[in-house]
Structure formats: C-alpha cells, structure tokens
Amino acid sequence: MGAIMTDVPEPDISPELFAVLAADPLAAQLGITLEQVSPGYARATMTVGPAHLNAAGTAHGGATMALLDVVHAAVSNSHGTLAVAQDVHTEFLAPGRPGDLLTAVGTEVHRSARTAVYRIEATAGDGRLVATALARVFRLGTPWALPGDDEVVAMGAPPPVPPTMQISAVETPLPTPGPGTNPSGPTPAPDELQ
C-alpha cells in the first residue's frame, strides 16, 4: 500500500529574499503589491485606478503586463538564483475595469539549471481571466546577494564568461571619408550614388 500524496505548498521564501524581490520601484509606482512568494510560486495584486487606464477607459496593456512581469520576476527568482527574462508572451483576454482588483499568480512549468518557464495569470475580483502569459528566463547561476550574507555578489554582474565565449578586441581601420560619408559635407543625391 503506497503513501497518499497531498498537495502541500512549499514554505514561503526567506524574509530577506522576499524583501529584495518586493523592493521594485516600478511596482511601487504602479501600486503593485507582492503578496506571497514560495519556490516556484508568486502572487501580486494591483487595483486598476485612473493612472492605469488607456484611452478607451480600461486597464492599459502596459499596466497589466507590468503586474504580470512583477510576478514573473518574483516566481523566476524564488529559488534564490538570479534569473533574467528572455521572453514573455502575453494574451489579453478581457479588459481590466476601473476599480478592479487584479490578482496575478505565477507558477513554475519547467526549470533546469539554466532556463525556466512560468505561467502567469491575472484575474479580476469577479473571476474574469484578464490576461495570461507564458514566460521564459535564463538562470545565471548566481545566488542573490541578501542582507547579512557574508559573501556579497554584485546583483547585476553576469557570471564569468568561459574563455571559449570571450570576445577579443579586433583592430579594424576606420573607413576613409569619401563622397556621402563625410557628415560635415553635403550628401549626394540618390542618382549620384550609382
């Protein structure tokens, strides 16, 4: 007789990592609140206000995508390894309306050592699915530097590049100015270039 499997949620990430992921200036500007992050899961909310509207009077796609992207950043970095977006494909399914509380939830679909894929869905309080995204990241292999860590890793620094991928400087001579290449002189008419 086998053990019964239950869906027990992963514990939330450390408060230090949560604080780093929640300290998003654009999210603060747009009123997006990161509510929960667990390994492979994230949730955030945004109330559609006047500053979030497009000319048609519904939630601007950019504001909705920002909510999805905040969740994408949180869920993809929830394992403590720095991840950067490679692709986000968004489908807008219903308009967000003024006053709607949009809740975006991101879940991990697949994760390897170097890439990962996430599904993020934004719903309105009445259950309308407003937008969905399928997003992919590149995992840099660099752990997040958190307050109190003894070894601090620069957040934006890329990992070392293997020697086979390094680009060496190649000296090429500068082009010699000629007709049509001198920015200080007149440009010849198109029929004179032939």
C-alpha positions in Angstrom: 0.0 0.0 0.0 1.5 3.4 -1.1 1.5 6.6 0.8 -1.2 9.1 -0.1 0.2 12.2 -1.8 -1.3 15.6 -0.8 -0.6 19.0 -2.3 1.4 20.6 0.5 2.5 24.0 -0.5 6.2 24.8 -0.3 7.1 27.1 2.6 7.5 30.8 1.7 10.9 32.0 0.8 13.2 33.7 3.3 12.1 37.2 4.5 15.4 38.6 3.2 14.8 37.3 -0.4 11.2 38.4 -0.2 12.2 41.9 0.8 14.7 42.1 -2.1 12.1 40.9 -4.7 9.4 43.2 -3.3 11.6 46.3 -3.5 10.7 47.0 -7.1 10.4 50.8 -7.8 8.1 50.4 -10.8 5.8 48.1 -8.8 5.6 50.7 -6.1 4.9 53.4 -8.7 2.0 51.4 -10.1 0.6 50.3 -6.8 1.5 46.6 -7.3 1.8 44.7 -4.1 3.8 41.4 -4.0 1.9 39.3 -1.5 3.4 35.8 -1.5 6.4 34.0 -2.9 7.3 30.4 -2.4 9.7 28.3 -4.5 8.0 28.1 -7.9 5.0 30.3 -6.9 4.3 34.1 -6.6 1.2 36.3 -6.2 0.7 40.0 -6.5 -2.2 42.4 -6.8 -3.0 45.8 -8.3 -6.1 47.9 -8.2 -7.0 49.4 -11.5 -7.0 53.2 -10.9 -7.1 56.3 -13.1 -3.4 56.2 -13.8 -3.7 52.6 -15.1 -6.3 53.4 -17.8 -5.8 53.6 -21.6 -7.8 56.0 -23.9 -10.7 53.5 -24.0 -11.1 53.7 -20.2 -9.9 50.1 -19.5 -6.7 48.9 -17.9 -3.8 49.7 -20.1 -2.0 46.7 -21.5 1.3 48.1 -20.2 0.0 48.3 -16.6 -1.5 44.8 -16.9 1.8 43.5 -18.3 3.7 45.2 -15.5 1.7 43.3 -13.0 2.4 40.0 -14.8 6.1 40.9 -15.1 6.4 41.7 -11.3 5.0 38.2 -10.6 7.3 36.7 -13.4 10.4 38.3 -11.7 9.3 37.0 -8.3 8.5 33.5 -9.3 11.5 33.0 -11.5 13.9 34.2 -8.8 12.1 32.4 -6.0 14.7 29.7 -5.8 17.4 32.2 -4.8 19.2 32.1 -8.2 19.4 35.3 -10.2 17.1 34.9 -13.3 16.6 37.3 -16.2 13.7 37.4 -18.6 14.2 36.1 -22.2 10.7 36.0 -23.5 7.2 36.9 -22.3 4.2 36.0 -24.4 1.0 37.7 -23.2 -2.6 37.2 -24.2 -5.2 39.8 -23.2 -8.5 38.0 -22.7 -10.8 40.6 -21.0 -10.5 44.2 -20.1 -9.5 45.2 -16.6 -12.1 47.8 -15.5 -11.6 50.8 -13.2 -11.7 49.7 -9.6 -10.9 46.0 -10.4 -8.5 44.3 -8.0 -6.3 42.3 -10.4 -4.5 39.3 -8.9 -1.7 37.8 -10.8 -0.4 34.3 -9.9 2.7 32.8 -11.4 3.6 29.1 -11.3 6.6 27.2 -12.5 6.0 25.0 -15.5 9.6 23.8 -16.0 13.0 24.5 -14.6 16.5 23.3 -15.5 19.9 24.6 -14.3 20.0 27.4 -16.9 16.4 28.1 -18.1 12.9 28.0 -16.7 9.3 28.5 -17.9 6.4 30.1 -16.0 2.7 30.6 -16.5 1.3 33.8 -15.0 -2.5 34.6 -15.0 -4.2 37.8 -13.9 -7.8 37.6 -12.8 -10.3 40.3 -11.7 -12.1 40.0 -8.4 -15.3 38.7 -10.2 -13.3 35.8 -11.6 -12.7 37.2 -15.1 -9.4 36.0 -16.6 -7.9 39.3 -17.8 -4.6 38.2 -19.1 -2.3 35.2 -19.3 1.4 34.9 -20.0 3.9 32.2 -20.8 7.4 33.4 -19.8 10.9 32.1 -20.0 14.0 33.1 -18.1 17.7 32.5 -18.3 19.1 31.4 -14.9 22.5 33.0 -14.4 23.7 30.5 -11.7 24.5 33.5 -9.4 22.9 33.4 -6.0 21.1 36.5 -4.9 23.1 38.7 -2.5 20.9 39.2 0.5 21.4 41.5 3.5 23.5 39.7 6.1 25.3 37.4 3.5 29.0 37.1 4.2 29.9 36.8 0.6 28.3 39.6 -1.4 27.8 39.1 -5.2 27.0 42.1 -7.3 23.4 41.9 -8.3 23.8 43.0 -11.9 27.2 41.3 -12.5 27.0 38.5 -15.0 28.7 35.2 -14.2 32.2 34.7 -15.6 32.3 34.1 -19.3 34.1 30.9 -20.4 37.3 31.6 -22.4 35.7 30.0 -25.5 33.0 32.6 -25.4 35.1 35.7 -24.7 35.2 38.3 -27.4 38.6 39.8 -28.1 39.1 43.2 -29.5 39.8 43.3 -33.2 41.5 46.3 -34.6 39.9 47.4 -37.8 40.9 50.5 -39.7 38.5 53.4 -39.7 36.8 53.9 -43.1 38.3 56.7 -45.1 35.8 59.5 -45.8 34.5 59.7 -49.3 31.5 61.1 -51.1 28.4 60.6 -49.0 30.4 59.5 -45.9 31.5 62.9 -44.5 29.0 64.1 -42.0 30.2 67.7 -42.4 29.8 67.7 -46.2 26.7 67.6 -48.4 25.1 64.2 -49.1 25.0 63.5 -52.8 21.6 63.0 -54.4 20.5 59.3 -54.7 21.1 59.2 -58.5 24.7 60.4 -58.0 25.4 57.3 -55.7 25.2 54.9 -58.6 
